[in-house]
Amino acid sequence: MLPKKRQSKARSKKRRTHYKSSLVHTVKCKNTGESHLPHQAYEHDGILYYKGKPIDEK
């Protein structure tokens, strides 16, 4: 079956207002105090860290 009438743009947007993105979860490193995404390498003072340990220097 087809719809009898076209749905307006405003009505479609009203229906979609409840779809929201969730907040990004971050963790704080115990060694550097830097907040970062979990299970991700992050940079602090030019040094690359993973699991609180330096893995690479730039």
Summary of the structure (lengths in Angstrom):
residues: 58
radius of gyration: 22.5
end to end distance: 61.7
largest distance: 64.1
contacts: 89
relative contact order: 0.14
helix: 17%
strand: 28%
